[in-house]
Amino acid sequence: MAANSPYRSASIPQGNGLEDAGQITLTVSQLTARIKDCLEMEFPSVWVSGEISNFAQPQSGHCYFSLKDEKAQIRAVLWRGAAGRLPFRLVDGLEIICRGHLEVYAPRGSYQLVVEEATPRGVGALELALRQLREKLAAEGLFHPARKKRLPAFPRRIGVVTSPTGAAIHDFLEVLNRRWRGVHVLILPTRVQGEGSALEIIASIQAAAQIRPPVDVLVVTRGGGSMEDLRTFNEESVVRAVAACPIPTVSAIGHEIDVTLTDLAADIRALTPSEAAERVLPAAMEVQTVLDGHAERLENGMRRRLDSARTRIDSIAAERSFRRPFERIRDLARRLDESSDRAVHAMGVLLRERGSQLKAVAGKLESLSPLAVLGRGYSVTQRTRDGLILRRTEDLVPGEAISTRFASGSATSIVDHIHQDPPTQMDGKHRG
């Protein structure tokens, strides 16, 4: 090695040879302390640019990440206090320019950059913060068309959140009065820029929702200005207040080229305060033109229907039934008489047929009647006490009363003597 090199090559003697040779032995802590003093004194403040990677932010709020370029990387930390002052969020892949100082972390023997402030590289901090907030609120659905409320066609009460001295309210009222008369406008005086303006706008929006009788439409408006002037309408609290407003809301912030997050959250975005008045209320002359058109179409339609009805009535009146109304009645009466005659004749024929059938059945019944048998000289004898018809002498008891029925009348007698005929040959066969 060179003679002036701080490193010397020598054999290591036994025991305390190093101390004896004039060499100083440092502990790891001592060496690390010297390195720490050198680095931190050499780089008390430094600007570094690089791309963020391995970003992490635990619950403590501190941010830990690496800054890298094509050839090297360095560990970095952003303490919670400094992180809270950044107007944008640190994410992986974001290129930043940051100011900080080097710090040696002795327990690990490593060094890191302690970041004190940072700005995005190639884009402003406010612009980046606005872009990140827009992406966040869009992911929550605050700008989705499905949640937009429709404006009433003819509002009677309109609330306006704006500065009472600005040009915006003058332009709004001028256009409104020119387009429609008789609308009640309630102005909620509010600062539209500067410190504390966001809180006033939120308070006015919330107060508008409590007004009784309620307003039909709420307009949030101001005139044009720089991005810094319109910054209030890009604050998250204001955007959320507009999105949460239960009243249909129209936003008219700045000029046509100005688009704020409040515009995206409102139900309707107007390019200017004058256009807001046009979006809120129709022009009276336009409405009158539409009404005149409807009236003309209604009149023409009614006239066509009347003509059609008159033609139909004339056609019906020309029919025979209307020219000779009783002719049809007479024809029906004649047909009714003919039907009645046919019915009477048919009933007579039917009755005669049924009478003949009834006589034939009656003759048959008469021939089978018990009275007819009695009329031929037969009689029926019954036992008086129980009405039993006596068919055999065995059923008779001497001294018992019996009743005999003749063809005309009956007689009661007492059994005196019972005579039984000898059995005939036929009886014997039956008994066998």
C-alpha positions in Angstrom: 0.0 0.0 0.0 1.1 3.6 -0.3 3.1 5.1 2.4 0.6 7.8 3.2 -2.3 5.3 3.4 -4.1 5.3 6.8 -4.1 1.5 6.5 -0.9 -0.4 7.3 0.0 -4.0 6.6 1.7 -5.7 9.5 1.8 -9.1 11.2 -0.4 -9.4 14.3 1.8 -10.1 17.3 0.6 -12.1 20.3 -0.7 -10.4 23.4 -0.8 -6.7 23.4 1.4 -6.4 20.3 -1.1 -4.0 18.6 -0.9 -1.5 21.4 2.8 -1.9 21.6 3.1 -1.2 17.8 1.2 2.1 18.3 -2.1 1.0 16.8 -5.5 2.1 18.3 -8.2 -0.5 18.6 -11.8 0.8 18.5 -14.9 -1.0 19.6 -17.8 -1.3 17.2 -19.7 1.3 19.2 -16.8 3.7 19.0 -16.3 3.2 15.3 -20.0 3.6 14.7 -20.1 6.8 16.8 -17.2 8.3 14.7 -19.0 7.4 11.5 -22.2 8.9 12.8 -20.4 12.1 13.7 -18.7 12.4 10.3 -21.9 11.7 8.3 -24.2 13.9 10.3 -21.8 16.8 10.4 -21.0 16.4 6.7 -24.6 16.3 5.6 -26.7 18.4 8.0 -29.1 19.3 5.2 -29.2 17.8 1.8 -31.6 17.7 -1.2 -32.2 14.3 -2.7 -34.4 13.2 -5.6 -35.5 9.6 -6.2 -38.4 7.2 -6.6 -40.3 5.9 -3.5 -40.3 2.1 -3.0 -41.1 -0.2 -0.1 -43.4 2.4 1.4 -44.9 1.6 4.8 -46.9 3.7 7.3 -47.8 1.8 10.5 -50.3 3.1 13.1 -47.7 5.3 14.6 -48.0 7.6 11.6 -44.3 7.6 10.7 -43.5 6.8 7.1 -40.7 4.4 6.2 -39.5 4.0 2.6 -36.5 3.8 0.2 -35.4 6.4 -2.3 -33.8 4.8 -5.4 -32.5 5.6 -8.8 -31.1 3.4 -11.5 -27.9 2.5 -9.6 -28.5 2.9 -5.8 -31.0 3.3 -3.1 -31.1 4.8 0.5 -33.4 4.1 3.4 -35.5 7.1 4.4 -37.9 8.0 7.2 -40.5 10.8 7.5 -41.7 11.4 11.0 -45.4 11.7 11.7 -45.3 15.5 12.3 -43.7 16.2 9.0 -45.9 13.6 7.2 -49.0 15.4 8.5 -47.9 18.7 6.8 -47.6 17.2 3.4 -50.5 18.2 1.1 -50.2 14.9 -0.8 -49.8 11.2 0.0 -46.5 9.3 -0.5 -47.0 6.1 -2.5 -44.7 3.6 -4.2 -43.5 4.7 -7.6 -43.8 8.5 -6.9 -40.8 10.5 -7.7 -40.1 13.2 -5.2 -37.5 15.9 -4.3 -37.0 16.0 -0.6 -34.8 17.8 1.9 -33.5 16.2 5.0 -30.4 15.2 6.9 -28.4 11.9 7.2 -28.7 9.9 10.4 -26.8 6.8 11.4 -28.9 4.2 13.2 -26.3 2.7 15.5 -28.2 -0.5 16.6 -28.2 -1.7 13.0 -25.0 0.0 11.8 -27.0 1.6 8.9 -27.7 5.1 7.8 -30.9 6.7 6.6 -32.2 10.0 5.3 -34.5 11.8 7.7 -36.9 13.7 5.4 -38.2 17.0 6.6 -40.0 18.2 3.5 -40.9 16.9 0.1 -42.4 17.9 -3.2 -43.5 15.7 -6.2 -41.1 15.8 -9.1 -42.6 17.0 -12.3 -46.0 17.9 -10.7 -47.0 20.4 -8.1 -47.9 19.3 -4.6 -51.3 20.8 -4.7 -52.0 19.3 -8.1 -50.9 15.9 -6.9 -53.0 16.2 -3.7 -56.0 17.2 -5.8 -55.5 14.2 -8.1 -55.2 11.8 -5.1 -58.2 13.2 -3.4 -60.2 12.9 -6.6 -59.3 9.3 -7.0 -60.2 8.6 -3.4 -63.6 10.2 -3.5 -64.3 8.6 -6.9 -63.6 5.2 -5.4 -66.1 5.9 -2.7 -68.8 6.7 -5.3 -69.2 10.4 -4.5 -69.1 11.3 -8.2 -71.2 8.4 -9.6 -74.1 9.4 -11.8 -76.4 7.0 -10.0 -76.4 9.1 -6.8 -77.3 12.3 -8.6 -80.6 13.9 -7.8 -82.9 15.4 -10.5 -83.8 19.1 -10.4 -87.4 20.0 -10.0 -89.0 21.4 -13.2 -90.4 24.5 -11.6 -88.7 25.3 -8.3 -90.4 28.0 -6.1 -87.6 28.5 -3.6 -84.0 28.6 -4.5 -81.1 28.8 -2.0 -77.8 30.3 -3.1 -74.5 29.8 -1.2 -72.1 32.5 -2.3 -70.6 35.8 -1.4 -73.3 38.5 -1.4 -70.9 41.1 -2.9 -69.4 39.0 -5.7 -70.2 39.2 -9.4 -71.5 35.6 -9.3 -74.7 36.4 -7.4 -75.3 39.5 -9.6 -75.0 37.4 -12.8 -77.2 34.7 -11.4 -80.0 37.0 -10.3 -80.0 38.9 -13.5 -80.4 35.8 -15.7 -82.9 34.4 -13.2 -85.2 37.4 -13.3 -85.0 37.6 -17.1 -86.1 34.0 -17.5 -88.8 33.6 -14.8 -90.7 35.8 -12.4 -92.1 35.1 -9.0 -89.3 32.8 -7.7 -88.2 33.3 -4.1 -84.3 33.4 -3.8 -82.7 33.0 -0.4 -79.0 34.0 -0.3 -76.8 32.4 2.3 -73.9 34.9 2.7 -70.6 33.0 2.7 -67.0 33.7 2.1 -65.8 31.7 -1.0 -62.1 31.9 -0.5 -59.5 32.4 2.2 -58.9 31.1 5.6 -62.1 29.6 7.2 -64.1 29.8 4.0 -64.5 26.1 3.9 -66.2 26.0 7.3 -68.6 28.8 6.3 -69.6 27.0 3.1 -70.2 23.8 5.0 -72.3 25.6 7.6 -74.4 27.3 4.9 -75.1 24.1 3.1 -76.2 22.4 6.3 -78.3 25.4 7.2 -80.0 25.3 3.8 -81.2 21.8 4.6 -82.9 23.0 7.8 -84.8 26.0 6.3 -88.6 25.8 6.6 -90.4 25.9 4.3 -87.6 24.0 2.5 -85.8 25.3 -0.6 -86.3 23.3 -3.8 -82.8 23.8 -5.2 -79.5 24.8 -3.7 -76.9 26.6 -5.9 -73.2 26.8 -4.7 -71.4 29.4 -6.8 -68.6 31.9 -7.1 -66.8 33.8 -9.9 -63.6 32.8 -11.6 -60.2 32.8 -10.1 -56.8 31.1 -10.0 -56.4 27.5 -8.8 -55.4 28.9 -5.4 -58.6 31.0 -5.3 -60.8 28.0 -6.0 -58.9 25.8 -3.5 -61.7 25.9 -1.0 -64.0 24.1 -3.4 -61.4 21.3 -3.7 -61.2 20.6 0.1 -62.5 17.2 1.1 -64.9 18.5 3.8 -66.6 20.9 1.3 -66.9 18.2 -1.3 -68.5 15.7 1.2 -70.9 18.4 2.4 -72.1 19.0 -1.1 -72.5 15.2 -1.8 -74.4 14.7 1.4 -76.8 17.6 0.9 -80.4 16.3 0.7 -81.4 19.2 -1.6 -80.8 18.9 -5.4 -77.6 20.9 -5.7 -76.1 22.9 -8.6 -72.4 23.8 -8.6 -71.2 26.8 -10.6 -67.6 27.5 -9.6 -65.4 29.8 -11.7 -65.3 29.8 -15.5 -66.0 27.2 -18.0 -62.4 25.8 -17.9 -62.4 25.5 -14.1 -63.5 22.1 -12.8 -63.4 21.6 -9.0 -64.2 18.5 -7.0 -67.4 20.3 -5.8 -68.5 20.4 -9.4 -68.1 16.7 -9.6 -70.0 16.0 -6.4 -72.9 18.3 -7.1 -76.0 16.9 -8.8 -75.7 19.4 -11.7 -72.6 21.2 -12.8 -73.0 24.6 -14.5 -70.1 26.2 -16.4 -70.9 29.7 -15.0 -73.2 31.3 -12.5 -75.3 32.5 -15.5 -75.7 29.0 -16.8 -76.6 27.9 -13.3 -79.7 30.2 -13.5 -80.5 28.7 -16.9 -80.2 25.1 -15.6 -82.3 25.8 -12.5 -85.3 27.6 -14.2 -86.6 27.4 -17.7 -87.3 30.5 -19.8 -90.8 31.7 -19.5 -91.1 32.4 -23.2 -89.9 28.9 -24.0 -92.4 27.4 -21.6 -95.1 29.5 -23.1 -94.1 28.3 -26.6 -94.3 24.7 -25.4 -97.7 25.3 -23.8 -99.0 26.9 -27.0 -97.8 23.9 -29.0 -99.6 21.6 -26.6 -102.7 23.7 -26.7 -102.7 23.6 -30.5 -102.1 19.9 -30.6 -104.9 19.4 -28.1 -107.3 21.5 -30.1 -106.5 19.7 -33.3 -106.9 16.3 -31.6 -110.3 17.3 -30.2 -111.4 18.6 -33.5 -110.4 15.3 -35.2 -112.3 13.3 -32.6 -115.4 15.5 -32.9 -115.3 15.1 -36.7 -114.9 11.3 -36.3 -117.8 11.1 -33.8 -120.0 13.3 -36.1 -119.3 11.0 -39.0 -120.1 7.9 -37.0 -123.4 9.4 -35.7 -124.4 10.3 -39.2 -123.6 6.8 -40.4 -125.7 5.3 -37.5 -128.6 7.6 -38.2 -128.7 6.5 -41.8 -129.3 2.9 -40.9 -132.8 1.4 -41.5 -133.4 0.7 -37.8 -133.2 4.4 -37.0 -135.3 5.5 -40.0 -138.1 2.9 -39.2 -137.6 2.2 -35.5 -141.0 0.3 -35.0 -140.5 -2.0 -38.0 -138.0 -4.1 -36.0 -140.4 -4.3 -33.0 -143.3 -5.4 -35.2 -141.1 -8.2 -36.8 -140.1 -9.4 -33.4 -143.7 -9.3 -32.1 -144.8 -11.3 -35.1 -142.1 -13.9 -34.5 -143.1 -14.0 -30.9 -146.8 -14.8 -31.8 -145.7 -17.5 -34.2 -143.5 -19.0 -31.6 -146.3 -18.9 -29.0 -148.7 -20.7 -31.4 -146.2 -23.4 -32.1 -145.6 -23.8 -28.4 -149.3 -24.2 -27.6 -149.8 -26.7 -30.4 -146.7 -28.7 -29.3 -148.0 -28.7 -25.7 -151.4 -30.0 -26.8 -149.8 -32.9 -28.7 -147.6 -33.7 -25.8 -150.5 -33.7 -23.3 -152.6 -36.0 -25.5 -149.7 -38.4 -25.8 -149.0 -38.4 -22.1 -152.8 -38.8 -21.4 -152.9 -42.0 -23.5 -149.9 -43.4 -21.8 -151.4 -42.6 -18.4 -154.7 -44.4 -19.3 -152.8 -47.5 -20.3 -150.8 -47.5 -17.1 -154.0 -46.9 -15.1 -155.7 -49.9 -16.7 -152.8 -52.1 -15.8 -152.8 -50.8 -12.2 -156.6 -51.4 -12.1 -156.2 -55.1 -13.1 -153.7 -55.6 -10.4 -155.6 -53.7 -7.7 -156.6 -55.8 -4.6 -160.1 -54.1 -4.7 -160.6 -55.5 -8.2 -159.9 -59.0 -6.8 -162.4 -58.5 -4.0 -164.9 -57.4 -6.5 -164.7 -60.8 -8.2 -166.0 -62.5 -5.0 -162.9 -62.8 -2.9 -162.4 -61.5 0.7 -159.5 -60.8 3.1 -159.6 -61.9 6.7 -157.5 -60.4 9.4 -157.0 -61.0 13.1 -158.5 -58.2 14.9 -156.0 -57.8 17.7 -152.9 -57.4 15.5 -154.2 -57.1 11.9 -152.5 -60.3 10.8 -153.9 -61.5 7.5 -155.1 -65.1 8.0 -154.1 -67.5 5.3 -154.2 -70.8 7.3 -156.6 -72.3 9.8 -153.6 -72.9 12.0 -153.5 -69.1 12.7 -157.1 -69.2 14.1 -157.9 -69.5 17.8 -161.4 -70.3 18.9 -163.2 -67.4 20.6 -160.8 -64.9 18.9 -162.3 -61.9 16.9 -161.5 -61.7 13.2 -162.4 -59.0 10.6 -163.4 -59.9 7.0 -163.0 -57.3 4.2 -165.3 -57.5 1.2 -165.5 -55.6 -2.0 -167.8 -53.2 -0.2 -167.6 -53.0 3.5 -166.3 -55.5 6.2 -167.7 -57.7 9.0 -166.3 -58.8 12.4 -166.9 -62.3 13.7 -165.9 -64.6 16.5 -164.2 -67.9 15.7 -166.5 -70.7 17.0 -165.2 -73.8 15.3 -162.2 -74.6 13.2 -162.5 -77.1 10.5 -159.3 -78.3 8.7 -159.6 -80.0 5.3 -157.7 -83.2 4.8 -154.4 -82.8 3.0 -154.6 -83.1 -0.8 -152.3 -85.1 -2.9 -150.6 -81.9 -3.9 -150.1 -81.0 -0.2 -148.4 -84.3 0.5 -146.0 -83.8 -2.3 -145.1 -80.4 -1.0 -144.6 -81.8 2.5 -142.4 -84.5 1.2 
